[in-house]
Amino acid sequence: MTDVDRQTQLAREHRERQEERAATKRPSKRNTIIGAGVGVILVAGGIIAATTLMGGEDDTVAPGAAPGPSASAGASPPAALPIPTTDPGQAGPVSCEYRKDDSGSPEKNVGKPPSKPNTKLKTMTLDTNQGQIVIELATAQAPCTVNSFAFLAKKNYFDNTRCHRLATVETTGLGMLQCGDPLAKGDGKSKDDGTGSPGYLFGDENLGGIPYTRGTVAMAQGGEDANSNGSQFWISFSDENIQLASAGAAYTPFGVVTKGMDVVDKIAKGGIIPFGGDPLSDVRGEGSNAPKLPVVIKNVTLR
């Protein structure tokens, strides 16, 4: 999705700025954290290097304020999925392993997916109160991830759940909408938002297969907890997220948005509800900045 050399240089410069302006850092056990190594940036609470104050003496986002048009304006269109180098049918049978989540996270347990995935699934559609989002799936590259979503969707696991976190470039240095916590309130008040689990975990897939740029959809997990995917995921609306890969982050990319980026952009432009009235509370790991426009997933369908 980007020129690798140029993005690597930009990411390096970005991290250097982050280190200079680093906010208080502390580890977090939330299973939806996204970390970027040195100058770490996390999703759903935890550590983040403060890119919030770049470019002025006081550009801290006011409580409830929109992040501004820069969150998505002028962004590149979503990239296409890479073409598989081999026919998935020739790679032999795939067996997926889903293990019990013993982390103590609050959960909505609907059982475990079958070990044999359906490798013919091509799209995942999110019907939300803000509009429809259609995702082209990288089923050949991430069969167990897609298998998990197919299972949970059939169990109506995602129905009437809220996307609980909106990360904007102004507040976190990243641009993404995070969803999939079945217990999240998405109101910018609940400390437990971002900790919900389906009761099982599974391994990483397709790392490096799709860059984390605009339109990419990837799994969320603990920054130091590789192979601990559950049900939470994020949708990228900014090319800034490329820094995650350049810093060694490992978050399973399993698809790209082919319809509905205007919906995601609308949500991003709507701004955040800062946790506790302070957008940097998210930085300190005290809670999640929620989207000011409520985002409710009504139904998820895989075909």
C-alpha positions in Angstrom: 0.0 0.0 0.0 3.0 2.3 0.3 6.6 2.8 -0.8 8.4 0.7 1.8 11.6 2.8 2.0 9.8 6.1 2.2 7.4 4.8 4.9 10.3 3.3 6.9 12.0 6.6 6.9 8.8 8.4 7.9 8.1 5.9 10.6 11.6 6.3 12.0 11.2 10.1 12.1 7.8 9.7 13.6 9.1 7.5 16.4 12.0 10.0 17.1 9.4 12.7 17.6 7.4 10.4 19.8 10.3 9.7 22.0 11.0 13.4 22.4 7.4 14.0 23.5 6.7 10.7 25.2 3.9 10.6 27.7 3.9 8.6 30.9 4.3 4.9 30.0 3.0 1.9 31.8 2.2 -1.7 30.7 -1.4 -2.8 30.2 -3.0 -6.2 30.2 -5.8 -5.2 27.8 -6.0 -7.8 25.0 -6.7 -5.1 22.4 -3.5 -3.1 22.7 -1.6 -2.2 19.6 2.1 -1.6 20.3 4.8 -0.2 18.0 8.0 -1.1 19.8 10.1 1.9 20.7 7.9 4.9 21.1 5.1 2.4 21.6 1.5 3.2 20.5 -1.3 1.1 21.8 -5.0 0.6 21.1 -7.6 0.4 23.9 -5.6 1.9 26.6 -2.0 1.6 27.7 1.3 3.1 26.4 1.4 5.7 23.7 4.1 8.2 22.7 2.4 11.6 22.6 2.1 12.8 19.1 -0.8 14.9 20.4 1.1 18.1 21.0 3.0 18.2 17.8 3.1 21.5 15.9 2.0 23.9 18.7 2.2 24.9 22.3 -1.3 23.8 23.1 -3.1 21.6 20.5 -4.6 19.2 23.1 -8.0 18.1 21.9 -10.8 19.6 23.9 -13.3 17.3 25.6 -15.7 16.0 23.1 -14.1 17.8 20.2 -13.8 16.4 16.7 -10.3 15.4 15.7 -10.5 17.7 12.6 -10.5 17.0 8.9 -6.9 15.8 8.9 -8.0 12.5 10.4 -9.1 11.3 6.9 -8.9 14.2 4.5 -6.6 13.6 1.5 -6.1 10.0 2.5 -5.2 7.4 -0.2 -7.9 4.9 -1.3 -7.8 1.4 0.2 -5.4 -0.9 -1.4 -6.4 -4.2 -3.0 -5.6 -7.6 -1.4 -2.4 -9.1 -2.6 -2.8 -11.9 -5.1 -2.0 -15.3 -3.5 1.2 -16.8 -4.8 -0.2 -20.3 -4.6 -3.6 -21.9 -4.9 -4.9 -22.4 -1.4 -6.4 -25.7 -2.5 -2.9 -27.0 -3.2 -1.5 -26.1 0.2 -3.1 -29.0 1.9 -5.8 -29.1 4.6 -5.8 -26.3 7.2 -6.5 -27.1 10.9 -7.2 -24.3 13.3 -6.5 -24.4 17.0 -8.5 -22.3 19.4 -7.4 -22.4 23.0 -9.2 -21.3 26.2 -8.7 -17.7 27.2 -7.5 -18.0 30.8 -6.5 -14.3 31.1 -9.5 -13.5 33.3 -10.9 -11.1 30.7 -14.7 -10.6 30.8 -16.2 -12.8 28.1 -19.2 -13.7 26.1 -18.7 -17.4 25.5 -20.6 -19.0 22.6 -18.3 -21.9 22.2 -15.3 -22.5 20.0 -15.1 -22.5 16.2 -14.6 -25.8 14.3 -11.0 -26.7 13.5 -11.6 -27.0 9.8 -12.2 -23.6 8.2 -14.3 -22.7 5.2 -11.7 -21.4 2.7 -14.3 -20.2 0.2 -15.5 -17.2 2.2 -14.8 -14.0 0.3 -16.5 -11.0 2.1 -17.5 -9.9 5.5 -20.3 -7.3 5.8 -20.8 -5.1 8.8 -24.2 -3.6 9.0 -24.0 -0.7 11.4 -26.2 2.2 12.5 -23.9 4.5 10.6 -23.9 2.6 7.3 -22.6 -0.6 5.8 -19.0 -1.6 5.6 -17.9 -4.4 3.2 -14.6 -6.1 3.7 -12.8 -8.3 1.1 -11.3 -11.2 3.1 -7.8 -12.6 2.8 -9.2 -16.1 3.5 -6.3 -17.9 1.9 -3.7 -16.0 4.0 -5.7 -15.9 7.3 -8.1 -18.9 7.2 -8.3 -19.3 11.0 -9.1 -15.7 11.6 -11.8 -15.7 9.0 -13.1 -19.0 10.4 -13.4 -17.4 13.8 -15.4 -14.5 12.4 -17.7 -16.8 10.5 -18.4 -18.8 13.6 -19.0 -15.8 15.8 -21.2 -14.2 13.2 -23.4 -17.3 13.0 -23.8 -17.2 16.8 -24.9 -13.5 16.5 -22.0 -12.6 18.8 -21.5 -9.2 17.2 -25.1 -8.2 17.0 -25.8 -4.9 18.8 -22.3 -4.5 20.0 -20.5 -1.1 20.0 -17.3 0.0 18.5 -15.6 1.3 21.7 -12.5 3.1 20.5 -11.6 5.8 18.0 -7.9 6.5 17.6 -7.1 9.6 15.7 -3.8 10.9 14.5 -4.2 14.0 16.7 -4.7 12.0 19.9 -2.6 8.8 19.3 -0.6 9.2 16.2 -2.8 6.4 14.6 -6.1 6.4 12.7 -8.3 3.5 13.4 -11.8 2.4 14.6 -11.8 -0.5 17.0 -14.7 -2.9 17.5 -15.5 -6.5 18.5 -15.7 -6.2 22.3 -19.1 -7.8 23.0 -19.4 -6.1 26.3 -18.2 -2.6 25.5 -20.4 0.4 26.3 -18.5 2.7 23.8 -19.4 5.8 25.9 -15.9 7.0 26.9 -16.6 6.2 30.5 -16.2 2.4 31.0 -12.7 1.3 32.1 -13.5 -2.2 30.9 -14.1 -1.3 27.3 -11.5 -3.1 25.2 -11.1 -6.1 27.5 -14.0 -8.3 26.2 -13.3 -11.8 24.9 -15.1 -14.7 23.2 -13.5 -17.0 25.8 -10.9 -18.4 23.4 -7.7 -17.2 21.7 -5.9 -18.2 18.5 -2.6 -17.6 16.7 -1.4 -14.9 14.4 -1.6 -15.2 10.6 -0.5 -13.3 7.5 1.9 -11.1 9.3 3.5 -8.8 6.7 0.9 -9.9 4.2 -1.0 -6.7 4.0 0.4 -3.3 5.2 -1.5 -1.5 7.9 -2.5 1.4 5.7 -5.9 3.0 5.0 -8.6 0.4 4.5 -6.8 -2.5 6.1 -8.7 -4.5 8.7 -6.7 -6.3 11.3 -6.9 -8.1 14.7 -6.2 -6.4 18.0 -4.4 -8.1 20.8 -2.0 -7.3 23.6 1.2 -5.6 22.5 3.3 -8.2 24.2 0.9 -11.0 23.7 1.5 -12.6 20.3 -0.9 -15.3 19.2 -3.6 -14.0 21.5 -6.3 -13.0 19.1 -9.9 -13.0 20.2 -12.8 -11.1 18.7 -11.6 -7.5 18.6 -10.4 -5.9 15.4 -9.7 -2.5 13.9 -10.3 -0.7 10.7 -7.6 1.6 9.5 -8.5 5.0 8.0 -5.0 6.5 7.9 -1.7 5.6 6.3 0.0 6.7 9.5 -0.6 3.1 10.8 2.2 1.9 8.6 4.5 2.7 11.5 3.1 -0.3 13.4 4.7 -2.7 10.9 8.0 -0.8 10.7 8.3 -0.9 14.5 7.8 -4.7 14.5 4.1 -4.9 15.6 2.3 -8.1 14.9 -1.4 -7.8 14.2 -3.1 -10.2 11.8 -4.3 -8.3 8.7 -7.2 -10.3 7.3 -8.9 -8.0 4.8 -9.4 -4.6 3.2 -12.5 -2.4 3.0 -14.0 -2.3 -0.5 -17.2 -0.4 0.4 -17.9 1.9 3.3 -14.7 3.8 3.8 -17.0 6.9 3.6 -18.8 5.5 6.7 -15.5 5.1 8.6 -14.4 8.6 7.5 -17.7 10.0 8.8 -17.1 8.4 12.1 -13.5 9.6 12.3 -14.5 13.2 11.4 -17.2 13.1 14.1 -14.5 13.2 16.7 -14.0 11.5 20.1 -15.5 11.3 23.5 -12.3 11.7 25.6 -12.2 9.2 28.5 -12.9 11.1 31.7 -12.9 14.3 29.7 -9.2 14.1 29.0 -8.1 12.6 25.6 -4.7 11.8 27.1 -6.4 9.4 29.6 -6.3 7.0 26.7 -2.6 7.6 26.4 -2.1 6.8 30.1 -4.1 3.6 29.8 -7.0 4.7 32.0 -9.7 4.0 29.4 -10.7 4.3 25.7 -11.5 7.4 23.8 -14.9 6.5 22.2 -16.2 7.7 18.9 -18.5 10.7 19.4 -20.8 9.3 16.7 -22.1 6.0 18.4 -21.2 3.0 16.2 -23.4 0.0 16.8 -22.8 -3.2 14.8 -26.3 -4.6 14.0 -25.2 -7.7 12.1 -22.1 -9.4 10.6 -22.4 -11.6 7.6 -19.7 -13.6 5.8 -20.2 -15.0 2.3 
